[in-house]
Amino acid sequence: MSLLTVRQDIQSEVQAHLDTQLADKPAGDWTVNEEFTSLYAGYTGSVLKEAMRLYNVIEFIPRRCTADTPVTDLASITKPSDAGVRTYLPFGLGRRACLGKSLGPIMMVGDLAAVFIKYSVELVAPLLVRREAGKIGAGEEWIKDRTYDWALRMLMDEVECNLLTELRKELPVRLVPCKPL
């Protein structure tokens, strides 16, 4: 959600995808086989997958090889998943894969849809940016640009990945209705 707050253009595209796929259907009528599957296979799912690629917790979980393992012949690799190393595996792979591998995407799509079908999320200028603007006499456009730069730095420098992915500091945002409630 933080990434979509910073990238309003992508947030708008996610909202358009949700509007198209859900067509004002009440959340209580959404099903895994229809709505969630189409959302996860479409643009909304692509955005979630990119967020999981950017902030993947798996690489921070220590693993230890307990048996001799042959190294893949690099010439035989035809797609990234053949390599088995540093590929996109947000829930792990094999018998040690995350138990939430099936449920996780459904919940993430549902949460994203529930918020963005009704609301837009906007950055709120932090007090330190407003104070700096006051000192130099900057206007709202400067505040908006500075807040955007500040939020990007937060998403690059202040994200902690262990078993959870979370910001170490607050990123002030507000929910704004995008449709009549």
Residue pairs with C-beta under 8 A, 6 or more apart in sequence:
1 112
1 115
1 121
2 151
2 154
2 155
2 167
2 171
2 173
3 10
3 51
3 54
3 155
4 10
4 11
4 14
4 47
4 116
4 121
5 11
5 121
5 122
5 123
5 151
5 171
5 173
6 123
6 148
6 151
6 152
6 155
8 120
8 122
10 47
11 116
11 120
11 121
13 43
14 43
14 44
14 47
14 112
14 116
15 116
15 117
15 120
15 178
17 39
17 42
17 43
17 44
18 39
18 44
18 113
18 116
18 117
19 117
21 35
21 38
21 39
21 42
21 44
22 30
22 35
22 39
22 113
22 117
25 35
27 110
27 113
27 114
27 117
30 36
30 110
30 113
32 106
35 113
36 105
36 106
36 109
36 110
39 45
39 109
39 113
40 48
40 105
40 106
40 109
44 109
44 112
44 113
45 105
45 109
47 112
48 105
48 108
48 109
48 112
49 88
49 90
52 88
52 90
53 88
53 90
55 159
55 161
55 165
56 88
56 89
56 90
56 161
57 161
57 162
57 163
57 164
57 165
58 89
58 90
58 91
58 92
59 161
60 161
60 162
61 163
72 82
72 83
72 84
76 82
77 83
80 87
80 88
81 87
84 93
91 97
91 98
91 100
91 101
91 104
92 98
92 101
98 104
115 121
115 175
116 178
117 179
118 177
118 178
118 179
118 181
119 175
119 176
119 177
119 178
120 175
120 176
120 177
120 178
121 173
121 174
121 175
121 176
122 173
122 174
122 176
123 147
123 148
123 151
123 171
123 172
123 173
124 147
124 172
124 173
124 174
125 133
125 143
125 144
125 146
125 147
125 172
126 147
126 150
126 172
129 143
129 146
129 147
129 150
130 143
132 138
132 146
133 139
133 142
133 143
133 146
138 146
151 171
154 167
154 169
154 171
155 167
155 171
158 167
158 168
158 169
159 165
159 166
159 167
159 168
160 166
160 167
160 168
